[in-house]
Amino acid sequence: MRRLWASFRILLVLAVWPGAVGYAQHSAAPNPPVQTWFASTLPAWNADTHREADDALAGTFTLQGVKGTVPRHADGGFDWNWRGPNDDPEFAWFLNRQHHIPALYVAWRETKEAQYRTALNDQLRDWLKQNPRPAHYSFSSSWRALEVARRAVEAWLPILFAPESSAALDKDVHDAMLPSLVEHAIALRDDHSFSGNHLITEMTGLAAIALAFPNNKDASAWLDFALVQSQAELKREIYPDGAETELSNLYQQVALLEFQKFADLLNISGRAPDAAKFKPALENAWNYYAHTLDPTGHGPLNNDSSIEDDAELVQKMAAIYQRPDWLYIATPGKSGTAPGGLPSEYFPYAGLAVMRSGWGANAQWAYFSMGPRGTDHQHADRLHLSIGGYGREFLVDNGRYNYQPGPWRDYFTGPRGHNVLLLDGRGTIPPPDSVSAPAEVRHEITKDSDIFSATAPVAGNVLNGQGPAYHTRTVYYSPNQYWLVVDRVLCAGPHQLETLWHFHPDCIVKRDGNLIYTDNPGQANLGLLAVTVPSAGWDIDLIKGRADPDIQGWYSPSFNVRVPATCVSYSTKIQSPSTMTWLIWIAPPGQSVASSQPDVAKGTRWAR
């Protein structure tokens, strides 16, 4: 009965869509500029595309780093709801985005081997047969709105508008995809998300279908709706300092690329005035994205993020927005024009301080997180500090790993996966998800030094006689010399205090008394000295790749990937308000950490 109703709906769509039957007979696309744009998004023919197409022949897919072969039903069709070998809903969602479909088309186009064309049509036909649009809102693998948008924009429209589409697609498949795209549009209009990167992706998908098929009687209404939603979301989602409210470098990229795609589609469709409405906020947000890059070409690994080639994207945007300063940042000074002002910057709504000694490839760089938690994809990273220099990363955020609930997710999102202070095993109380005014922090940037300071509460445990406390972390940076980190804890009664410092997995980490240092031959190395020694002394532990009894010492550069990395734990007992001071410096290649230890007299006087 469900499939009968789906067939009736498709017939109904054909009846109310003027020209739909003509499209089903492979007539020319109604919007040639959009057709050309979508065809241009097809993947390049290379070894990766060939491999993806060959795997797809056998129903094997590598999604977010996880490879699995989809089980088949008795009739040979895929189980499109399969959650992969790790029983992860992300696998099923990504499977239904159908990233492999353009790869199959390109493989057929380049080789003219029938197996690719057969698989392309069989898999599309199978999906269409099994997955009619639900009658009500759905969070299913096939009809969650985010997957609907990505499937339409990144898989179906590119092959429908490809130059050899009519030869590649069987008529019944082509004719079924067109009314299904209308169903996609209806789902995006009626069942979209409420906010965030999901909403803008979905509105871009709705606009793409409307602009691709402007003769559809509802196309104008779809586009108007998508424009209103996207403009409102642009105002909600981008802070005045350019940060996207999720405060994740990865999801800043995701959201901006979708806003940019929407604007690009409007421009090529002759709607420049509508596209122009996106430009001021988008340029501001891309400016934030560019100015938070480190000299290796990566942005902060904050909240749910992965290591991405951010510099390449910034170079592309520098050309679009004619910003030679962005190009200068993305190419460590090799091209473009140096940004005006001092290298270090503070972004008041994000509460993010970026410290740097300059714009070159060997510059020192750090970020200090003092602001809101983020509206989604949050981590407990309040007062976290990351540091790098000379083309290396030293003290790092540990990444996101995956979204599966459980101890691993708790570790990577929790305070124990960040460079923070714990009191009785607890991190600070999370800040608000978002703010309407700049975060309340101290920030001073001069040509000689930077000072940033913020305070956060720590919950107590009355049953254990542990009252609430406050942690103030102050970071003093003397460019090209050192960082002085001062942790002040205001508390009463006994507490177990632990400070965590996570090192990049490439670092060879060693200890000499209260000094922790990296010892990578021929490279720059970092020194971390506990200047303050509490009365109870420090219990120092170097932990790497521990899974039991608790998880510690791991790093995740990308989704579903984790590698052992050294975490240094300094722990002690305190009885009253206490101050801990840390001296951090980078020894250039060819110099030892010990011989390059800086004079901190000025910083010490200030810290007191």
NORVENFEN-V461150 format. One record per pair of residues at least 24 apart in sequence whose ideal C-beta (glycine too) atoms are under 6 Angstrom apart, sorted by the first residue. I is the first residue (numbers start at 1). GAP is how many residues later the second one is. D is the distance in Angstrom with one decimal. If there is no record, write none. Layout:
I_GAP_D / I_GAP_D
This chain:
6_126_2.8 / 10_169_4.5 / 13_166_4.0 / 13_169_4.8 / 14_165_5.6 / 17_199_5.6 / 19_196_5.2 / 23_155_5.1 / 24_151_3.7 / 24_154_5.9 / 26_140_4.3 / 29_132_5.7 / 30_183_5.9 / 30_184_5.9 / 30_185_5.2 / 31_181_5.8 / 31_183_5.8 / 33_235_4.5 / 34_177_5.3 / 34_178_5.0 / 35_126_4.1 / 37_231_5.5 / 38_119_4.6 / 38_120_4.8 / 38_123_4.4 / 39_122_5.0 / 39_123_5.2 / 41_117_5.2 / 42_60_5.2 / 42_64_5.8 / 42_116_5.1 / 43_59_5.6 / 43_60_6.0 / 43_63_5.7 / 45_61_5.5 / 45_65_4.7 / 49_54_5.0 / 49_57_5.6 / 52_48_5.7 / 52_51_4.2 / 53_50_4.4 / 53_51_5.1 / 53_54_3.6 / 53_63_5.8 / 56_44_4.2 / 56_48_5.6 / 57_58_6.0 / 57_62_5.2 / 63_28_5.4 / 63_31_4.0 / 64_495_4.5 / 64_496_5.4 / 65_494_6.0 / 65_495_4.2 / 65_496_5.7 / 66_494_5.4 / 77_49_4.3 / 78_48_5.9 / 80_62_5.7 / 81_60_4.8 / 88_316_5.7 / 92_49_3.8 / 93_48_5.8 / 93_54_5.4 / 96_45_5.1 / 96_46_4.7 / 96_51_4.8 / 97_50_5.5 / 97_53_4.4 / 97_54_5.4 / 98_53_5.3 / 98_57_4.1 / 101_54_4.4 / 102_53_5.9 / 102_56_5.3 / 102_57_5.9 / 105_54_4.7 / 105_63_5.6 / 108_60_5.9 / 109_55_5.7 / 117_51_5.9 / 121_49_4.6 / 121_52_5.0 / 124_49_5.1 / 125_48_5.3 / 128_48_4.8 / 133_50_4.3 / 133_54_5.7 / 137_54_4.7 / 145_43_5.9 / 145_46_5.3 / 145_47_5.1 / 145_48_5.9 / 145_57_4.7 / 146_52_5.0 / 146_55_5.9 / 148_36_5.1 / 148_39_5.0 / 148_40_5.8 / 149_52_5.1 / 149_53_4.6 / 149_56_2.8 / 152_32_4.8 / 152_53_5.1 / 152_57_6.0 / 153_52_5.2 / 153_55_5.0 / 157_55_5.9 / 181_28_5.8 / 185_24_4.5 / 185_37_5.6 / 196_180_5.4 / 197_54_5.2 / 197_57_4.8 / 197_58_4.3 / 199_34_5.5 / 200_33_5.4 / 200_55_5.6 / 200_58_4.6 / 200_59_5.8 / 201_57_4.8 / 203_26_4.8 / 203_27_4.6 / 204_54_4.8 / 204_57_5.3 / 204_58_4.6 / 207_55_5.7 / 211_54_5.4 / 211_58_4.8 / 230_32_5.8 / 234_47_5.0 / 238_43_5.0 / 238_47_4.9 / 239_110_3.7 / 240_109_5.9 / 241_106_4.2 / 241_107_5.8 / 241_108_4.6 / 241_109_6.0 / 242_42_4.4 / 242_43_4.7 / 242_45_5.3 / 242_46_2.9 / 243_45_5.4 / 243_104_5.8 / 243_106_6.0 / 243_107_3.7 / 245_130_4.5 / 245_189_5.4 / 246_128_4.9 / 246_129_5.3 / 246_130_4.9 / 246_131_5.4 / 247_56_5.5 / 247_103_5.9 / 247_127_3.7 / 248_55_3.8 / 248_56_5.2 / 248_57_5.1 / 248_129_4.9 / 249_50_3.6 / 249_51_5.1 / 249_53_5.9 / 249_56_4.6 / 250_55_4.1 / 250_56_5.6 / 251_126_5.8 / 252_37_5.8 / 256_29_5.5 / 283_38_5.4 / 286_31_4.8 / 290_24_4.7 / 290_36_4.2 / 290_39_5.2 / 291_54_5.8 / 292_62_5.6 / 293_36_5.6 / 294_71_4.4 / 294_94_5.7 / 295_37_5.4 / 295_66_5.4 / 295_68_5.0 / 295_70_5.8 / 296_95_6.0 / 300_67_4.9 / 301_96_4.1 / 301_98_5.5 / 303_71_5.1 / 303_74_4.9 / 303_75_5.8 / 303_76_5.0 / 304_73_3.5 / 304_96_4.2 / 306_252_4.6 / 306_253_5.9 / 307_250_4.5 / 332_28_5.4 / 332_29_4.0 / 333_26_4.9 / 333_27_5.0 / 342_103_5.7 / 344_101_5.0 / 344_106_4.8 / 346_97_4.4 / 348_90_3.4 / 349_89_5.8 / 351_88_3.6 / 353_99_4.4 / 355_95_5.2 / 355_122_4.6 / 357_122_4.2 / 357_123_4.5 / 361_30_5.8 / 362_28_4.9 / 364_25_3.8 / 368_84_5.4 / 368_107_5.2 / 370_71_4.6 / 370_84_3.8 / 371_68_4.3 / 372_59_5.2 / 372_60_5.4 / 372_62_5.3 / 372_63_4.9 / 373_57_5.1 / 373_58_5.1 / 373_60_5.1 / 375_58_5.1 / 375_59_5.4 / 379_34_4.7 / 380_34_5.1 / 380_35_4.4 / 380_47_5.1 / 381_37_4.7 / 382_46_4.8 / 382_49_5.8 / 382_74_5.2 / 383_37_5.6 / 383_73_6.0 / 383_90_4.4 / 384_34_4.4 / 384_35_5.2 / 384_36_5.6 / 385_34_5.2 / 389_197_4.4 / 390_134_3.5 / 392_132_5.6 / 393_111_4.3 / 394_132_4.2 / 395_24_5.7 / 395_106_5.9 / 396_106_5.6 / 396_108_4.9 / 398_104_5.7 / 398_157_5.2 / 399_157_3.3 / 401_155_4.1 / 401_161_5.3 / 402_158_5.4 / 407_144_5.9 / 411_140_4.2 / 419_82_5.5 / 419_83_5.7 / 421_50_5.5 / 421_66_5.3 / 421_78_5.0 / 422_76_4.5 / 423_35_4.8 / 423_46_5.6 / 423_72_5.3 / 423_74_5.9 / 424_42_5.5 / 424_71_5.6 / 424_72_5.3 / 428_28_3.7 / 428_30_5.4 / 428_43_5.8 / 429_28_4.8 / 429_30_5.6 / 449_29_5.3 / 450_27_4.3 / 451_25_5.4 / 467_25_5.5 / 476_127_5.0 / 481_117_5.0 / 482_103_4.1 / 482_116_4.5 / 483_101_4.3 / 484_99_5.9 / 484_119_4.0 / 484_123_5.9 / 485_97_4.2 / 486_95_5.2 / 486_121_4.5 / 487_93_4.5 / 488_91_5.0 / 489_89_5.1 / 490_87_5.0 / 494_81_5.5 / 495_79_5.4 / 496_77_5.9 / 497_75_5.5 / 497_77_5.3 / 498_71_5.8 / 498_73_4.2 / 499_71_4.6 / 500_67_6.0 / 500_69_5.8 / 501_67_4.5 / 502_65_5.0 / 503_63_4.6 / 505_50_5.0 / 505_58_5.0 / 505_60_3.9 / 509_57_4.1 / 516_52_5.1 / 517_76_4.2 / 523_66_5.7 / 524_62_5.6 / 524_64_5.6 / 524_65_5.3 / 525_62_5.0 / 525_68_5.2 / 526_60_5.3 / 527_58_5.2 / 527_66_4.1 / 528_56_5.3 / 529_54_4.5 / 530_40_6.0 / 531_50_4.2 / 531_52_5.2 / 532_48_4.8 / 532_49_4.4 / 534_38_4.6 / 536_36_4.9 / 536_37_4.7 / 538_32_5.1 / 538_34_5.6 / 539_32_4.7 / 540_30_5.6 / 541_28_4.5 / 542_24_5.7 / 542_26_5.7 / 543_24_4.8
